[in-house]
Amino acid sequence: MSLLYLDIETDNTNGAGLDVFSSKVVTIQILLPSGKTIILKDPKSLDNVKPLLENNLIIGHNLKFDSKFLKYHFGVTLYNVYDTYLAEIILSGGLYAGKQGVTGLSDLVFRYCGQQMSKQEQRGFRYGVPLTPEQKQYAANDLKYLPEIFKKQQAKIKLLGLENVINTEMKALPAIVWLELSGIYVDRERLNELQKEIDTRRREAEQSLYEMFGTSKINLNSTQQLTKELNRLGIPVKNTKSEELSKFNHPIIKTLTEYKEAEKLLNTFVGKLPTFINKKTGRIHADFFQLGAKSGRLSCTKPNLQQQPSKTFPEWRTIFKAPPGNKIITADYSQIELRILAQVSQDKEYIQAYNKKEADLHTLTASKIFHKPITEVNKKDRSVAKTVNFGIAYGMWTFGLQKNLQSAGIEITENEAESIIKGFYEAYPGVAKYLRDISTEGLKNIEIRNKAGRLIKFEKPEDEKAQKRIKRESKNRPIQSLCADMIKIAMGNIFLKLEPEGVKFINTVHDELVFECAEDQVEEVREIVKTEMEKAGELFLTDLPCIAEIKVSDIWEK
């Protein structure tokens, strides 16, 4: 397999250069092993170079962009890739995730080659217009420094032992391209129905609030006015943020919360979502950032499909519907972060809970912290224990437990919260020791590694608050990041099996993968997704089972 260096330029007429569906490819530049640079101008077909691109290692910067254009316009799939942009974020230990001015090609050229790179000619490329000498030079320069950057990054990767992490990310990149090109379908009729329903809720809540306040001359979207009026009614709120309102049990607070939720749904989701539906495909093609978070998790924008209001408005997901003749397959890992915590902590009781069928982990935890036989654990006990189990790796203490339980309608005192958390640590000494040791290690080294070898670095702390943040993040980052590694390994392998079959990869949310396929493909897709997700998890969960739960529906179900 040869090393080829690749870059493309697109027509930026009317600002469309970044949109794969409305822009054309103006040039494709390929730097061959011989040192020769090929520039293809206004290509209409890539049949002659398709085998070259699909069967060799393609090196480039931000290859998701290039890959999308090559796939959509020419049917060329880049299977074997090395992205210097992704590699740089991995080498930074995630510190460069989401940061501007540190991972651009010009940044890397300066960092590794000591050269200043101009982007002046980038916006001048036009389809059907011959290249100027300056544009030809610019196109060649985008490739010229890549061999040196690649060589120096490879040395750092080897020195830091990041080969496996790099391999995981590069194999996942074609799946991200698949994801963005697939898009997700939105049922406009259902969206309109929900809009009417939410608007009715808002108007009803609005009218009730005016009656409760005794006046309609108040701006219900003004924090200052609302705070003043609530104080006048004897409710001593400091502001109208949800965290502050949740401290008070009063009918007007409940109605105000309902109003605010309806207002947010209408303005943030219902009103904006249609603007993202692509006119050519009729689907939403969001931007997914493969290394959007320090932990290695993906992030998403335009719109953020990972943060849809399904918790506050469960009916919302019904707008994401499979077109006629198709089904949506939703797959997610069962309690994956708790399973990872069991594995990395080697707590015997935690591991045993997942290997036995008598009781689930939450019931077992409730039994231990409330000192009850498992058969006497009630729904409330289990709910408290579930909150503790999921919150403990995030450094949750008394206030956090109280707040989380309060949102679930369970009130406890500070002393009760402290007793529950202490009971947890006594019940699971292996977990307690792991969390204590990993937080100490993170603060001492200003970095940690997860079980897959992913490096996670922290900014040097300047005060006690920053130190506490590092200790807290050191507990949850190795768990979150290992989940990210599992899901990326799975999506990379699933891509190879299902993308050629015409299956669409329509969304991913942390430990969840969502696909759309024809009705007659359901059983095959279900089996492949479940198998590959569990195989990826079993690479790291060696002492307890990894389970992927699959749902088939006409809508995106949770």
N, C-alpha and C positions, 0 to 999 in steps of 0.2 A: 504494500500500500504506500503510495507516494504522498508527499505533503504538498498541497496546493493552497495558495493564499488567494482569498476572494473578497471582492467588494463590489457594490453596485451603486449607481446613481439613478435617481428617479426624477421625473418631470414635476417640478414644483409650481407649475402654472396654477394660479388662483389658490395657492397654499395647499394643494392636494398631495404633495410629494410624500407624505407619511401614510396616506391611506391606500392600502393595497388594492381596494376595490375600484378606486376612481383614478388612480395614477398609472402612468406607463413607465416601464424600465427604459432608461435612456442609454446607459452603458453597463456592461458587465466586465469587470477587470479580473483577470486571472494571472497570478504570478506562478510560473511553472518551475519545477525543480532545476531546470537548466539556467534559470535566471531571466528567461525571456518573459515579457509581459504581453498578454493578449488583451486587447480592448475590443469588445463587441458592441457596435453602435446600433441602436434601435432594433434589437433582435426581435424577430417574429417567431422563431423556433429555436430550440436548443437541442434538437435531436442529435446533432453532431458531437456535442460536448456532454450530453446527458450521462453516458456511461462514465466519463471522466469525473464528473461531479458526484455521482452516486456511489462510486466504488473506491474513492480515495479519501484521505483525511483532509477535510476542508478547514482551514484556519482563517479566522477573521475577527472583526470587532463588532460586537452586538449582532451576532449572526441570526438572531430571531428575525430581525428586519429583512435581511437578505433572503433568508429561507422562505419567509412568507411570500415574497414577490416571486421567487423562482417556482414555488409550488403552485401558486394561484394562476400565474400567467403562462407557465411553460410545463407544468406537470413534473417538475424536477424535485425530487426529495433528497435533501442532504441528510444522509443517515449517520455519517461519521464526522463529527464536528469538534472543533476546539475553539472556544470563544474567549479571546483575551480579556473581554469585559467581565464575564462571569468569573474567570480565573482570578482577576485582580480583587474582586470582592471576597472570594474564598480566602485568598492569601492575606487579606486584611483582617481575617477573623470576624468578618461581618461588619466591621466598623464603617466600611464604605457603602453598606446597603442603604439605598435611598438618598445618598448624599450627592450633591451637584459639585462639579468642578474637580473631581478626583479620579473619575473612571472613564472620562472621554478618551478617544484615541489620542488627541493632542496632549492630554495629561500623561498618558502612558509613554508617548514618544519623548516627552521631556524627562520623565522619571527614569526611563531605561536607556534612552539614546542621547539625552542631553541636547536635543534639538527643539527649536520652536517650530510649530506647525501652523500654517495659516488655513482658515476655513473660508476665505473670502470668495472663492469660486463656487462653493457648494450649491448655492441657490440659482446659479445661472444655467444649469443643464436643461435643455429643451428637446423634447422628442421631435425628430424631423429637421432639427437645426444642426449643421455640422459643428464639431468641436473646435474650439479655438486652441492654439498651441498651449495657452495657459491652462485650459481645462484638461488637456491631455496630460500635462505635467502634474496637475492636481490629482487626477485619477491614478496616476502611477505612484504618486507620493503616499496615497492611502494604503498602498501595499508595501512600499519599499522598506518601511520600518518594522513590519510584522514579523519577519524572520528573527530579528534581534530580540524583539519583545518576547516572542515565543520561547526562544532559547533561554533567556534569563528567567522567565516565569517558570519554566520547567525545572531549572536548577533550584529555585526557591521551593517549588512544590515537593521535590525530592527531599530537600533539606528538612522541611517541616513534616514530612510523612503524610502528605495530603493527596496522594495518588488516587485512593479509593473514592474520596469525596469528589475530586475533579471528574472521575469516571462516571459517578452517579449523576452529576449535574449535566455533563455533556450528553449522556444518553437520554436525559429527560428533556433536553432542548427541542428535539423534533416533536415530542408530545405537546409541548407548549405551543408550537406552531400549529399543530393539529387542533388544539383547543381554541386558539384565536380565530382560525379560519372556519371552524365548525359553527361557532356562534350558538346562541340560544333563542328559541322561538317564543314570542310573547303573544298570548291570545288577547287581541285588542278589545273584543267584545266583553270578555270577562273583566278586563281592566276598567272598562267604562262602567260596568255593573258595580265594581268595588268602589269606584270613584263616587258614584251616587250614594252608596251605602255609607262611606266614610264622611261625605259631606253632610249627610243627614245627622250622623252622630255628632259632628262638630256643631251644627246649628242647634241641635237639642241641648248640648252641653253649654253652648254660648247663652241660650235663653235662660237656662237654669242658673247660670252664674250671675246674670244680670238681676234675676229675682233674688238670689241669695245676698248679693251686694247691695241690693236696693236701689240700683242705678244702672242705666245703660250707657252712661257717659264715662266709661272706663275702657281704655285700650287693653284688651286681654292679651296682647302680645308685648306689652310694656312691663318689663321686670320691675321698674321703679314704681309704677302706678299700682301694680298688683301687690307688691310688698307692702306699700302704704295701706291699701285697703284691707289686706289680711291682718296687718297689725291693728287696724282700727276695730276689727272684729274680735280682737283678743288672741289672735294666733301669731306668736312672736317669731315669724320666719325672718331670716336674714336676707334671703333672696328666693327666687322661684325655680332653682335648679332641682332636678328630680331627687338628688340625694338629700337636699334640705327638706323638701316637701314630704319625703317618706318618713321623717321623724314625727310627723303630726297625724293623729287619727281624728279627722273631722270631715263631715260630709262635703264641705266646699272644697277641701283638698282633693278628695276623690274625683269630684266633678272637674276640677281644674286640671288634674292629671289626664282625664279622659279627653278634655278639650285640646291640651297640648299634644297628646299623642295623635289625635286626628289631624291637627294642624300640620304636624311634622310629616305625617303620611302623605298629605295632599301636596305640600310644598317640596319635600325632599325626594319623594318617590313617585307618586302618581303623576305629578306634573312634569317631572324631568325624564322619566323612563322612556316615553315615546320618542324623545329627541335623539335617543341613541339607536333607534331602529334603522338599520341600513336600508336605503331605498332600493338597492340592487338585489339584496338577498332577503329582505324582510325579516332579518334576524339581528340580534344585538351581538356585536363582536367587541367585547371588552378588552382592555389592555391588562395582561397579566405580567407581573414582574417576578421572574423566577427566583430572585434573591431579594425579595422586597423587605425582608426583616433580618435582623442580626442572627436569628435562630436558623435561617435557611428556609423559613416559611415563604410561600408566595404571598404577594399582595395584589390588589386589583383596583383599577380605576376605569372611568368612562364607560359604564358606571361600575361601582363597586359591587360585584355580584356575590362577594363573600360576606357582605353586611346588608342583607335584606331584612325587612322588619317582621320576620316570621314568628318571633317570640311575642311581640306585642300585638301582632295581628296574624294569627295562624292561617287565615284564609288567603294571605298574600301569595303564597307559593302556587296557588291554583292558576295564576296568570301565566306561569311558565309551563307550557303545555306541549305535548308531542303532536306534531301535525297528523292528519288522518293517515291511518295505516302504520303508524309508528308507536313505540312505547319509550318511556324514560326509565332507565335503570339507575338507581341510586345505591351506591355502595359505601359503607363506612366501617371503620374499625370499631369493634366493641370495646369501650372503656380503655382505649389504647394507652392513654397517658398513665393511668393507674397500673396497667400491666407493665409498662416500661419502668415505673417506679418500683414495682415488685422485683423486676429482673435486676435493675442496677443496685438496689439496696440489699438484695439477697435476704430479705426478711422472710423467715420460714413461714410465719402465719399468713402473710400477704400472698406468697406463692401458693401455699396450700389452699387458700380460699379460691384460687382460680383453677386448681387441679381437682377440687372436690365438687360434688354436685349438691351437697346437702343445703347450703345456703350461699347467697351471693355475698360479695365483699361488704356491701353497705349494711346488710342485716348482721353480718358478723361483727362489724365495727360497732354498730349500735348495741349489740349484746355485750361487748367488752366495755364500752365507755359508760353504759348505764347499768352495768352489772346485772343483766337479766339473762335468763335462758333464751336461746334463739326463738323458741316457740312463743315467747311472751313479747317479742319485739313488735311494736305497733307501727302504723304508717308514719306517725310524727317522729318516732325514734329513728326510723330508717331515713327520713328526709333530713334530719339533723346530721346523721352519720354520713350521708351522701355529700352534703355540703362540706363537711370536714375533710372527707377523703379527697375531694377535688380541689379544695382550697389550700391544703396543707403544704403542697410543693410550691405554692406561690407566696409563702411566708405569711399566710393568714394568721392573725392573732385575734384577740377578743373582739375588738371593734369590727373587724372584717367579718367575723362569724355572726355577730349580732346583726350587722347590716344585711348580709346575704340571707339570713333566716327571716329577717323582717320583710324583705321583698317577697318571700314565700308565705307570708302570713303567720310566721312563728316568732313569738316574742320571748326572749330570754334575758336575764340580767347579766351584767358584766362578770360577776362571780361565777354564774352558771357557765358562761362561755369559757372562762379560764379553766374551770374544772373539766369541761368536756375536752378541751385541747390537751390538757395535761394527761387526761385519761387515754387519749389517742396515743401519745408518745410512750406511755407506759405499756400500752397494749402491743405496740409494734416497735420494739427497741431497735430492730434492724433499720427500719425507715428513719427513726429518730437519729441514729448514728450516721447514716448516709447523708441526710440533709445537713447535719451539723458539720460533718467533714468536708462536704463539697462546697459549702458556703465559706468555710475557713480557707480552703484551697483557692477558691476564686478570688478572694480578697488578697491573699498572699501573693499569688502569681499574676493577678490582673488578667487572667485568662483561664479557660477550662476547655476540656475536650468531651465530646459525647462518645457513646459506645461505638459509633461508626468512624470515629477519628476526626470528626468535624471540629475545627478550631473556632472558639468563640472568645473574642477579646473584649476588654472593657477599657474605657477611658480612665486614666489615672485619677483617683478620687482626690478632691480638694478639701472635703470636709466630712464630718461624721454622717451627714445625710447621704452623701454619695457612697460612702462605705456601706451603709445599710442597704442601699439600692443594689450594689454589687453582690452582697451576700444573698439578697432575695433573688436576684436574677440567676445567680449561680445554682440555685435550687431548681428553678424551672426550665432554664435554657437547655440543659442537657436532655431533658425529657421532651420538650417541644421540638427540639432540633432532630432528635432521633425519629420522632414521628414524621417529620418532614423528609428525612432520608428514606424512610420506609415507603412513603407515598410516592416519592420521586422514582425510586427503583421500580415500584409497581407500574407507574404510568409509562416509564420508558419501555418496559417489557410488553405492556398491553398495547402500546402504540404499534409495535412490530406485528402484532397478531390481528388487531381489529381495524386499524386505519385503512389497510388495503381492501378490507371488506365493505367499505363505505359507511362504517359506523361513525357517528359523530361524538366527539368528546366535548360536552357542552358546559361543564363547570367543575370546579374543585374548591372545596372549603376545608382547609386544614387536613382533617383525616377522612375526607369524603371525596369520592369521584362520581361524576354524573355523566351518563351516556344517553344517546338517543339512537335507536336502531329500528329497523323494520320489524314488524310483528313476528315474522317467521325466523328472525335471528335471535329472538329473546333468550332461548335456552342456551345457545352457544355462547352468547355474550355474557350471560349471567355466570356460566361456569368458568369462562376464561378470566373474568374480572375477579371473581372470588378466589380462584386458584392463585393468580399472580399476586394479589394483595396479601394473601396469607403466606405465600412463599417468601415475599419480601420481608414480612414481619418475623418469620421464623429464622431469618438470618441473625437476628439479634435477641429474640425471645426464645431462649434455648431451654428454659426451665418451666415454662408454662405455655398454654396454647395461645395462638393468635387467631382471632376470629373476625372475619369480614362479614357483615350483615348486608344482605341484598334485598332491595325492594323494587318491584316492577309496577309501573302505574302509567296512567295517561298524563300525570303531572309530576313535577319535581317534588317528591315527598321527603319529609325528614324522617 
